[in-house]
Structure formats: C-alpha cells, structure tokens
Amino acid sequence: MSLSTYDKTRKATPIFSGVLRYFPDALAEVAALSHAGNEKHNPGEPLHWARSKSTDQLDCVMRHLMEAGTVDTDGFYHDVKVAWRALANLQELLERVRGLPISPGSRA
C-alpha cells in the first residue's frame, strides 16, 4: 500500500469521506462488476483481478466511452466498465511510477 505512515498525510487522504461518501452507488456498481468479471474469467476462484487476462485498459476505456449511457450485453452500463478500467489503469500507473507491489487483490 502507498498510504503514508505520517498522521498529517493520512488525514489529507480521506478515503471514506472523500471517496466512498461521494460515490457510494458508483463504487457498489464497480464492485458488482468485479464480482461478475471474476465469475466469468475465474470461475470457482476467490475474487481477484487476474491482470494477465486483459492488459489494454485505455483501449477498453475508449471503447466503453463510445457506448456511454447504454447497457452492455451483460447488463452493466458501459459507464461502469469505464470506471473499472480507469481505476485499473491508475492502479497500474501508480504501482509502476512509485515502485509499489501489485495490489493485494491482484494476481499477475
């Protein structure tokens, strides 16, 4: 994790009040998509992000943006997939530039 061990820095990173409280419904949809994706791509396995199964985050963001506001064949809005792919891209970027290990919920 890249969370600071310094009190002042941690206080300036309000994950609950600055993210979860802002976007509870959106994050719930992203979580539901994560579960559905795991059932599809990793059936019978514990929930995890199997990173090797899809590595084209930004191309997928753009493809789903082209269909924003509509529902995909699996019943999820394309917008939910945009959010998931954008988070995936950002997570990979931060790991790369900060030299962090892959996130705990991921498998290479």
C-alpha positions as CSV (number, residue, x, y, z in Angstrom):
1,M,0.0,0.0,0.0
2,S,1.1,3.5,-0.7
3,L,-0.7,5.1,2.3
4,S,1.5,7.3,4.3
5,T,2.5,6.4,7.9
6,Y,2.5,10.2,8.7
7,D,-0.6,11.4,10.5
8,K,-0.8,14.7,8.6
9,T,-0.6,13.0,5.2
10,R,-3.1,10.3,6.2
11,K,-5.6,12.9,7.3
12,A,-5.2,14.6,3.9
13,T,-6.2,11.3,2.2
14,P,-9.9,10.9,3.2
15,I,-10.7,7.6,1.6
16,F,-14.0,7.2,3.4
17,S,-15.3,10.8,3.5
18,G,-13.6,11.9,0.2
19,V,-14.4,8.9,-2.0
20,L,-16.8,6.3,-0.5
21,R,-19.2,9.0,0.8
22,Y,-19.1,10.9,-2.6
23,F,-19.6,7.8,-4.8
24,P,-21.3,5.0,-2.8
25,D,-23.6,3.8,-5.6
26,A,-21.0,4.1,-8.3
27,L,-18.5,2.1,-6.2
28,A,-21.1,-0.5,-5.5
29,E,-21.6,-0.9,-9.3
30,V,-17.9,-1.2,-9.9
31,A,-17.7,-3.9,-7.1
32,A,-20.6,-5.8,-8.6
33,L,-18.8,-5.7,-12.0
34,S,-15.7,-7.0,-10.3
35,H,-17.7,-9.9,-8.9
36,A,-19.3,-10.7,-12.2
37,G,-16.0,-10.5,-14.0
38,N,-14.4,-12.9,-11.6
39,E,-17.3,-15.3,-12.1
40,K,-16.8,-15.1,-15.8
41,H,-13.0,-15.1,-16.1
42,N,-12.0,-17.0,-12.9
43,P,-15.0,-19.3,-12.1
44,G,-14.7,-21.1,-8.8
45,E,-11.8,-19.0,-7.7
46,P,-11.7,-16.4,-4.9
47,L,-12.3,-12.8,-6.0
48,H,-9.2,-11.4,-7.6
49,W,-8.0,-9.2,-10.5
50,A,-6.3,-11.6,-13.0
51,R,-4.2,-9.0,-14.6
52,S,-2.8,-11.2,-17.4
53,K,-6.2,-11.7,-18.9
54,S,-6.6,-8.1,-20.1
55,T,-3.9,-5.5,-20.4
56,D,-5.4,-2.9,-22.8
57,Q,-7.0,-0.7,-20.1
58,L,-7.1,2.6,-22.1
59,D,-8.4,1.0,-25.3
60,C,-11.2,-0.6,-23.3
61,V,-11.9,2.8,-21.6
62,M,-12.3,4.4,-25.0
63,R,-14.4,1.5,-26.4
64,H,-16.8,1.7,-23.5
65,L,-16.9,5.5,-23.6
66,M,-18.1,5.3,-27.1
67,E,-21.2,3.5,-25.7
68,A,-21.6,5.5,-22.5
69,G,-25.1,5.7,-21.2
70,T,-26.1,2.4,-22.7
71,V,-26.2,-1.1,-21.2
72,D,-23.8,-3.8,-22.3
73,T,-24.9,-7.4,-23.1
74,D,-24.1,-8.5,-19.5
75,G,-26.5,-6.0,-18.0
76,F,-23.9,-3.5,-16.8
77,Y,-23.7,0.1,-18.1
78,H,-20.7,0.8,-20.2
79,D,-20.0,3.6,-17.8
80,V,-19.3,1.1,-15.0
81,K,-16.8,-0.5,-17.2
82,V,-15.2,2.8,-18.0
83,A,-14.8,3.4,-14.2
84,W,-13.4,-0.1,-13.6
85,R,-10.9,0.2,-16.5
86,A,-9.9,3.8,-15.4
87,L,-9.2,2.6,-11.9
88,A,-7.2,-0.4,-13.2
89,N,-5.1,1.9,-15.4
90,L,-4.5,4.3,-12.5
91,Q,-3.6,1.5,-10.1
92,E,-1.1,0.1,-12.6
93,L,0.4,3.5,-13.2
94,L,0.9,4.2,-9.5
95,E,2.5,0.9,-8.9
96,R,4.8,1.4,-11.8
97,V,5.9,5.0,-11.0
98,R,6.1,4.5,-7.3
99,G,7.7,1.1,-7.4
100,L,4.9,-0.5,-5.5
101,P,4.0,-4.2,-5.4
102,I,0.8,-5.2,-7.2
103,S,-2.4,-4.6,-5.2
104,P,-3.4,-7.2,-2.7
105,G,-6.5,-8.2,-4.7
106,S,-4.5,-8.9,-7.8
107,R,-2.7,-11.8,-9.4
108,A,-0.1,-11.3,-12.2
